[in-house]
Structures are given as C-alpha cells and as structure tokens.
C-alpha cells in the first residue's frame, strides 16, 4: 500500500473487476515529479512554472486577476461579461470577509447564507438554480453560466446584506 495511490476494484474489458492503482491529481503530480526520465522533464518544467506563477500571483494579486481575465477570454466570454464576473468575485469576497468578521466560519454556514441570498434573488437555492441551468457536473461553476443580468442581480443580492 502506498500513501500516494490507492487500489480500487475497477471493471476491465473482460467484465471482471480487478484491483487497479489509482491516484488523485495531486498524487499524480507527485508521481510525475519522481520519474527519472528525460521524457518527463517537459512536464516537470511545466509544473515548476505553474508553481512559480502561483507564488507570483499570491505576492501580486493583480497578476491573479489578469490570469482569470485571460482564462475567460480564452473561453470566449465577451469583455463586458468578464468585467461583471470579476466585479462579482470582489463583491463575493467582501461579503464572505464580512461574515468572517462576524465569526461565521463553517462552510455549511456560508452555504446556508448564500442559499438564502439566492432564494431572495432568484427564488431558487443554488442547487435548484444549477438544476434549472442544467449544470450536470459538480464542478461546473454556476456564475460562469450566468448571463450579464444574472451576474448583476447576483452582485446586487450579495452587496445588499453588506449595507
């Protein structure tokens, strides 16, 4: 048994289940870093660059904002939508910062409060709204699938409790 990967019984092409080595993304990166092959070197260099870039973004948040902006541009979002999305992120951070100042710490408490804002704004919880938007994958971001007006209403809904 390894602390890096686990064995799971997965179905094979013959229909039988066999123990198979499996790893999450973080563990796969660790495995790749340990591979002593020249073929792994480009990937190791990429990982080092990503790590370096992330540290730079922590030291200079404007770089992080520029990265997010480029990400949305590459996905084809219009400039006006991107501006609203970035502004919405700031408003959400202000709101959660205010909640932390009021000693609201647990994720489930944040989720309850966000659901109440969502119900007041759209008449649906976040989960119901994701269903309405037909977002199937758990990691699909609801806000990334909102229209300009939905983003504006979300910002208004999250800014109002701060007043």
N, C-alpha and C positions, 0 to 999 in steps of 0.2 A: 504494500500500500504506500502511496506517495502523498505528501502534503500538497503537491501541486495539482495532481489529477485524481480523478475517481474512476471506478469501474461501474458501468451501468449495463444492464441487460438490454441490448438493442436487437431489433429484428434484422436478420440477414436475408440475402436474396433467396435462400432455401426455405424461408418462412420460420426458421428456428431462431431462438433468442440466444445470444452469446454475450459474455462479458466483454465490454469494449472500453478502452481507455478514453476518457472524456475530460475536457478542461474548459474553464470559462475564459473569457477574453484576456483578463489579467494574467492568468496562469499560462495561456498560450504565448503571451509576450515574454514571460519569464523563460519558458522553454526555448523560444527562438533566440533569446539573448545568450543562452548557454550552448548553442550549437556551434561547434568549432569548424565551420565550413565557410569557404570563401563565397559560396552561393548565398549564404545567409547574411553576408556583410551589407548588401544594399538595404535590406530590411532593418538591420541593426542601426544603420546610419539614419534611416527614416525615423525610427523610434527615438534616437538621440535628438534629432531635430525637433520632433514633436514635443519631447520633454523640455528642451531648451525654450521653444516658443511659448509653452505653457508658463514657465517660470517668468519669462519676459512679460507675459500678459498679467501675471499676478503683481509684478512690480509696477506695471504701467497699464491700468485698466482701459485706457483709450485703445491700446492695441487689441484687447479682447473685444471691444465694441467694433473695431474695424474688421476683425475676423468674423464676427457674427454678421455684419453687414455684407461682407464678401460671400459668406455662406448662402444668405438669402438671395443675393444677386445671381449666384451660380445656379440656384434652383429656379430662377426665372421670375421671382416676385418683382412687382413694379416698385420704383423708388418711394412713392407715396405710402405704399403698404409697409415697406421696410421701416420708414421713419416712424409710422404709428406703432409698429411692433416693438421697435427699440424703446420708444417712449413708454409703451405699456410695461416693458421689463423694469424700467426705472420706477414707475408707479407701484408695481407689484413689490419691488424691493423696499420701497418706502413703507408700504403697508405692513409687510412682514417684519420690518425693523421696528415699527411702532408696536406691533403685537409682542415682539421680544422684549421691548422696554416695559411692557405691561405684564411680563413674566408668563406669556403664553409660549410654551416651548415645544410641546409634543407635536409630532407630525399629524396625529389624528385630530388634535385641536385645530391646527391650521386647516385641515381638510374640512372640518365642520364649518368653520367660519367662511371659507371660500365657497362651500356649497350654499350657504345662506345668501351670500352676495350673488351667486349665480342664479339662485331661485328668484331673488328680488329683481335681478336684471332681465333674465330670460324666461322665468317661470319653470326652469328645469335645473336639477342638480348637474354637476359637472359630468357625472356618468351618464345621465339621461341626455345631456347635450351631445356627448360623444356618440351616443347611440343614434340620436337624431341626425348627426353629421355622417353617420355610417363609418365611423372610425373603428376598425376591427382590431388592429394591433394595439397591445397595451402601451407601447412606447410612442404611439402617434400623438403628437402634441396638438391639443385642441386649438390653441391660439394660432398655430401655423396653418390651420384650416379654416380660419375665420375671414370674413370679408372685412373691408375697411370699416363699415358701420358697426359690425360686431366687435371689432377691436376698440372702436371709440366708446361703445356702450360698456365694454368690459373695463376700460380705463376709468370711465365715469363712475361705474359701480364700485371700483376699488379705491378711487380717490375720495369719494363721499364720506366713508367712515373716518377718514383722517382729519376731517374738518371739525 
